[in-house]
Amino acid sequence: MSSENVKWSKSSFCQSDGCVFAAKVGGEMWIRDSKLGAASPTVKLPRRQFERLVRTPKLLWHVLAMGGLKFSGMEEYAFLAGVAAGEFGLALATPAGMRAARLMRSGRPAAKAGEFDRDRLAVSA
């Protein structure tokens, strides 16, 4: 299947044009960058591998970067919050995703500015 024929979704927590797009295609999760449109590389991961990676976000972003995708801290948080909220047809309430969802909902200035510590998935003080 071509990535142009896929129904891409973004997290409801994403508040900008730059978002992580995801789609469930068969037994895979496909990921791409909304900022790049059709020119975005598509990283295709078996669903089980994707679920393991979401539990270790630092590794997830590393794998996606190896596939040519780079996201800001705000984009990463919005995506993890969406996964934790059951979006993308997944219900993976990981600690990092739940923390991201709480921060995105809080509207705290640091959360809006995207001042994130990616290694710890916490807002920098």
C-alpha positions as CSV (number, residue, x, y, z in Angstrom):
1,M,0.0,0.0,0.0
2,S,1.2,3.5,-0.9
3,S,1.6,6.0,2.0
4,E,-0.6,8.5,-0.1
5,N,-3.6,6.1,0.2
6,V,-3.3,5.8,4.0
7,K,-5.5,7.6,6.5
8,W,-3.0,9.6,8.6
9,S,-4.0,10.8,12.1
10,K,-2.3,13.3,14.5
11,S,-2.7,13.6,18.2
12,S,-5.5,15.8,19.5
13,F,-2.8,17.3,21.7
14,C,-0.9,18.6,18.7
15,Q,-1.5,22.3,18.5
16,S,0.6,23.2,15.5
17,D,1.3,22.3,11.9
18,G,4.2,20.2,13.0
19,C,2.9,16.9,14.3
20,V,3.7,13.2,14.3
21,F,1.4,11.5,11.9
22,A,0.6,7.9,12.5
23,A,-1.5,5.2,10.8
24,K,-2.3,1.6,11.6
25,V,-1.8,-0.4,8.4
26,G,-2.4,-4.1,8.7
27,G,-0.1,-5.3,11.6
28,E,2.2,-2.2,11.3
29,M,2.3,1.3,12.6
30,W,3.4,3.8,10.0
31,I,4.9,7.1,11.2
32,R,5.7,10.3,9.3
33,D,6.2,14.0,9.8
34,S,3.3,16.3,9.0
35,K,5.6,19.3,8.4
36,L,7.1,17.5,5.4
37,G,3.8,16.5,3.8
38,A,4.1,13.9,1.0
39,A,7.9,14.3,1.0
40,S,8.1,12.9,4.5
41,P,9.9,9.6,4.9
42,T,7.6,6.9,6.3
43,V,8.9,4.6,9.1
44,K,7.0,1.3,9.2
45,L,7.2,-0.7,12.4
46,P,5.6,-3.9,13.3
47,R,2.9,-3.1,15.9
48,R,4.5,-5.1,18.7
49,Q,7.8,-3.4,18.1
50,F,6.1,0.0,18.1
51,E,4.4,-0.8,21.4
52,R,7.7,-1.8,23.0
53,L,9.3,1.4,21.7
54,V,6.5,3.7,23.0
55,R,7.4,2.3,26.5
56,T,10.9,3.6,26.0
57,P,10.4,7.0,24.3
58,K,14.0,7.9,24.0
59,L,14.6,4.8,21.9
60,L,11.5,5.4,19.8
61,W,12.7,8.9,18.8
62,H,16.2,7.4,18.0
63,V,14.6,4.7,15.8
64,L,12.5,7.3,14.0
65,A,15.5,9.6,13.6
66,M,17.4,6.7,12.0
67,G,14.5,6.5,9.5
68,G,14.9,10.2,8.7
69,L,12.3,11.7,11.0
70,K,13.1,14.4,13.6
71,F,10.6,15.9,15.9
72,S,10.6,18.7,18.5
73,G,10.0,18.1,22.2
74,M,6.5,19.5,21.9
75,E,5.7,17.2,18.9
76,E,7.0,14.2,20.8
77,Y,5.0,15.1,23.9
78,A,1.8,15.6,21.9
79,F,2.2,12.2,20.2
80,L,2.9,10.3,23.5
81,A,-0.1,12.0,25.1
82,G,-2.3,10.9,22.2
83,V,-1.1,7.4,22.5
84,A,-1.8,7.4,26.2
85,A,-5.3,8.8,25.6
86,G,-6.0,5.8,23.3
87,E,-5.7,7.7,20.0
88,F,-4.3,5.9,16.9
89,G,-6.2,2.8,17.8
90,L,-3.8,2.0,20.7
91,A,-4.4,2.1,24.4
92,L,-0.9,2.2,25.8
93,A,-1.1,4.2,29.0
94,T,2.7,4.4,29.6
95,P,4.1,6.5,32.5
96,A,5.8,8.8,30.0
97,G,2.6,9.2,27.9
98,M,0.4,9.8,31.0
99,R,3.0,12.4,32.2
100,A,2.9,14.0,28.8
101,A,-0.9,14.1,28.7
102,R,-1.0,15.8,32.1
103,L,1.5,18.4,31.1
104,M,-0.2,19.2,27.8
105,R,-3.6,19.5,29.5
106,S,-2.1,21.7,32.3
107,G,-1.3,24.6,29.9
108,R,1.8,25.4,31.9
109,P,4.0,28.0,30.1
110,A,6.9,25.5,30.0
111,A,4.7,22.9,28.3
112,K,3.5,25.4,25.7
113,A,7.0,26.6,25.0
114,G,8.2,23.1,24.5
115,E,11.0,23.3,27.1
116,F,11.3,19.5,27.7
117,D,14.0,17.3,29.0
118,R,13.7,14.5,26.5
119,D,15.8,12.1,28.4
120,R,13.5,12.2,31.4
121,L,10.3,13.2,29.7
122,A,9.7,15.9,32.2
123,V,9.3,19.7,31.9
124,S,12.6,21.4,32.7
125,A,12.6,23.6,35.8
